[in-house]
Every structure is written in C-alpha cells, then in structure tokens.
Amino acid sequence: MTEGENLGGPSISPDGITPGEEFRQHPIKVVEEVLTAAVVAFFIVFTLFLSISDEDTGISDYAGPISVVLFLAIVASALWISYWRWKKTIIIFKETEVRVFRDTVFKREVRIAYTKIASTNVNRGVINRITGTSKLMININSSVNAMMPELKLTFDAYLTDKIRRDLAMKMHNTESVAVDSETPSILNVTAKDIIIHSFLSQPTASSIFGIAMFLIAILEMFVSPDTSVMGPIALLMFLLSYVIPVVSMMAHYYNYKIYKSGDTIYISHGLIRTYNKSFKTTRINAVRLRSPLIPRLFGRYMIDAEVVGLVTGDGGDSNAAPLLCPMKDKATIDNMLKILVPDFVSVDETILQPKEAAVPIFARIAAYSAIVATVMYLIQESINSAYVESGLDPGNLFIWFAGTTVLIITGLIIYGIQSLKVISFRKGEEVFTFVTGVVDRKKVTVKYDKVQTATVSEGPLSKPLGLARGDVSLLSSIGSQSIRSGFFRSGDMEGISEEVLARINDYRYDYRKYL
Amino acid sequence: MDYFKVDETGKTSDGYYTLPKRSMGSMYVKSLILLVILAIMTVGSHYYLAIEGITGTWAILLYSIYALVAVYLLIWPAVYFARYRYRISKDRIDIRRGVFVIRHTVVPTERVHQLEVTLGPINNLFRLADVTITTAGGIASIQYLDREVASEIADSLNEYITDIIRSRE
C-alpha cells in the first residue's frame, strides 16, 4: 500500500495515479468524525447531567463525574471506531473503476465505474483549510441517492486535485482544470455582482415579506420602543426570512468562477467553505433561466442547470443546481448560454397560451376568490363577535377585511390576465421550453432525451376547448423534478411524449451520448 | 374520439385495457374506511369547537366540507373505474385515469429502471395487485390489476428492459 510521508496521506506519481495503487484517506478524517461525535455526545451528556443533578435522584452529588466519564467514554469509543474504520478502509483506482473496500465487522465494498460517474466535486471546510486537505465527492447519475454523494473521500489538497484530474481524464478524456487555477473565468464576476445576485435572486414573496417585517420593526421602534413585542418578533422574522438567506448566498457564491474545457464545465466558489464542481454538458437535464419580479424590472436574469449528483451532502450546499451565470443583463445571459450550453439554445417560435385558456384560468381564479372571500368573511365574523362580546367597538374591521379581500381578488385577476401574456411553450427539434411564473419567471429548457415520464392533464373545462397541461418529470439535482406547463393545445402537449418515443424508436436518442 | 369506449373484447379501439370489475370493490372499501375516519375527525372537531364556544357558521362549514368529501368518496370508485385505461407496448406504458381531470401518462420502456408488484391488504381481499414502475425521474403505477395480469405485465416489461440492457452490452 502507498502511504505518504506527511500526515499519513498517500503518495502518487507526478504524472497521475498508478492503476491498482491502494490509497488510504487522510487521518484528519478521524479527527472530523471524533469532533462530530463529541458535539453530539456533549448535548446527550448535558441533558443527562441536568436530569441526574436533581436532588430527588439520590445521585446528584455524582452528576458531574458521571457526566464527564460518560462523555469521555463516548468520545474514546468514537475515536477507536473512527480510527479502526480509517485504518481498514482502502481506496483503489483501477483502470475502469474506483473501489472502496472496508474490512471491518460490517464489510463493505463499493465499486463505481468511471463511465457511471456524473460529477466529481471538491469541497473544503474550515478544518480542511487549516490542515491543507480537501474532500473529494464522487457522484453517480442516480435519483435514488441524489442528495448524498456516493463517495466522500478526504485527502491532501494537492492529492485531491491530482485524483480529480486523473478521474476527469478517465471519465471525459479531457484535462481537468485544477482547483485554484490561474485560468481566467469565462465570465467576470466581481464581489459586487455576487452581492447584487444575492439580493435580487431571492423569491419576490420572501423579499416583500422581509421588507414588510423590516418596516414593521422600524415603525414599532418609534411608536412603542419599550412595550412592543411586535418589534423584536418582526426583526427576527426579517433576519430569518431575508438577511440570513442573502448573507449565506453571498458567502456561498463569493469568488465565483466558471470555466469550460471541452464539454466539461467547471465551477468554483465559496468564502468559508469552497466548492469546486465539474460536470459534462451531456449530464445537464435542463437549463433554467430565472428572473424574479424585482431583477426583471432592472433587466437582470440568471441561469442554473439541473444536473444530478452535485449535492455534497456535507452541509451548506443546498443550492444543488449549479449556477451557470449569476444575475446579469440579457446580452451577457444569451452569450453565456451560447458558450456553455449551445444545445439548449432554441430559436423556434414561442407559442402563448391560446385565448380559450382564459376559461380554465379564470374559472380557477373564481374558485380561489370564492374560497378567499368565504374564509375572510368567517374570520371577520369571529373577530367581530369577540369584540361585541367583550363590549368593544369593532370600528372599521369589516372595511379592513373587505378591502384586503378585494385586493387579493384583484391580484388574482391581474395574475390571470398576465398569465395569458407570459406563460408560453416552445417546441424545438432537440429541446422544448416551458415558460412559467407570472411574478417569478422561469424559462425551463429540457432535452427530449432527458424526459423520464410525460403526463397530459385535461380538466372538465379545458378538455372541451381542446386544451391540456403538460407535466414532464426528469432527473434533477435533488433527485427528480416535475415541470408543469400552462394550458396549450392537447396535441402540442401529447406531442412531447410522442417526440420522446420517436427519438428512441428512430435511434436519434443515443444513450452513449449521455454516458 | 371516445378514449374510454370499449368493444366486446374489453378493449378500446386503440388497444387500451380496462380494469377488472372487482377493482371497484377495493376502491369502495378504501372509500368507506376514509369516510369513517373523516366522520370521527369531523365530529371530534365539532365537539372541540363547541367546548371552545365556536358554533354556528363554523359548524355548518365543517359539516358542509364533510358532506362534499363524502359525496366525492362515494362516487369516485365508479367514475375512476369507468375512466381507467392502460396499454403496454414494446416502447411505452400508457395510462389514462382520473375523475374530474383526466391524466394521460406515458412512460417510455427505455426509461424504466425497476418494476415492483405490490399487494396491499385490501387489494389482496379482491385478488388485485398494483404494478409500480420506477424511472430515474419518478414513479408511475398501474393500479387495481388482476394479480395474474400484474405478474404478466411485470414479466413482459422485465423482458423488454433486459433486452435493452443486453443490446447495449
């Protein structure tokens, strides 16, 4: 077995990995596992300490020593188990597959063929940065385990990069772009861009709610600074719903860089934890152009992609869909689409929802309006009764509720009118596009070859008009995803599954293209 | 074209099959169990609201919702049965179903990863089974089939998939 000199890591030849060479992970893996166990043990033991330190238990005098001994016992056990697992786990990079063999009580052997690997990612947390190590995440193209990488291996940072480069050669037959590469990013993204992106990419509802909470908190501070409970609650809600997501997004996408080498895209970013992702463009199932209401007013859009196997399962990377371009103007977005994913650029005619679609859309709005009006009336009645019973004057309560109801229903009507102007469908040769979302707009372009199931739904109002909605399911970053269209001609929607099948039957779909 | 009209062979003009009649029995049993559970919850909620002094309009609303759900649960088995059609061919699995909204699902055989025949306790009483088809992007199922038909479908689909895999080796 090859074992390195420093920190116990393995050594490799400068040209790459020798096939069949056996590796062991960096010992910091043991430290990480023990630290995690120690945190969990602390909370368990602390809870136990609180319960036995009660005088009624009769052993309250020994609560301290018992807790300390128990804590040390748990940590020692974790250390022993982690060390044993580390010592008995061997990684072998063969000619065609990577093997991980663990020879403990629960024996385990994982074999992953290089051709089945969807992506290899490198992740560096605080401990990794201190110790000069990295985590190599290996993901296969599967929805079953999409939320966790199949292999998570810790090595010296330089070794991780070498292994990743070697894997890229075996998987894609292309040279991998090294982490911390001097290669300039194909898109210049400054810290200012990431700050703007973090603010603007929040869903409109979260932004409005967050700003409203902020205004309430400010108002309460001036109106009743000493007695108000509402102020601190509103401030907390503002922090949770808006500030934390914005700040965490800034840290997540800080120092964003994107490269393309051959048909492989490399993305690196991160402030506290750094992320290095790579995937072949053939692994992209769908490309999404997104624009919530506020950035759209400024002509800003962003692009992300649905690729399986990019979730690190290591905390912090909830934004599993890789960001291909942060909030930028339309010209930059179009250019990035052409450079990165030309297969997903379609120039075919866009079909808006037919005029008849107004019938099912407004019937639904009428139903929602009736529900809103009923619920608002019932709530108003209950509050009114409570006021009357307490001998208080309800004042303008009815007018407030009636006004709110009218406002909501007006919003729904505007939504209906706008949806007829916005929701669209585009049928291309290789791809099709659904545009959805009146407020937060999404333009999702999907390859026919990536559609797993297709469903066409005809309701009692849409069917007589020859209209239907389409639903396609595909592999996504978080497992599987369903994308739903508006109301279009039934034939157009049925045409999606027919095209998928036609491509399979006449061999235009070639599975080898997507390996 | 009427997608649901069947001829004397029990198939639609474009080759879709219907479910066995006893599938309705299984659906009705499920409906009745749900009706009883919802009745208990409704009466319990009414009792709780009465203790809290909330009666009148809210109670009427509660029972109205229950009545609507009850009517739906009593009519859906017959409608669901009448509108359930499925077809298996070499390249696809086709399912049409629904009560108010009719859904037409197409699963290309090429995309099938896994097949499973499941027999729940109620379906078991009526000698019925479901075939669950797993693709990389989700699950589709053909419900309330004859046990033997379910096995045959699973076997034939398995054969198709095996052929596809073999052809790629």
Interface residues (C-beta under 8 A of the other chain):
Chain A: N141 S142 S143 T374 L378 E381 S382 V451 Q452 T453 A454 T455 V456 S457 E458 G459 P460 K463 S473 L474 L475 S476 S480 Q481 S482 E494 S497 V500 L501 I504 N505 Y509 Y511
Chain B: I54 T57 W58 L61 D91 R92 G98 F100 V101 I102 R103 H104 T105 V106 V107 P108 E110 R111 T135 A136 G137 G138 A140 R168
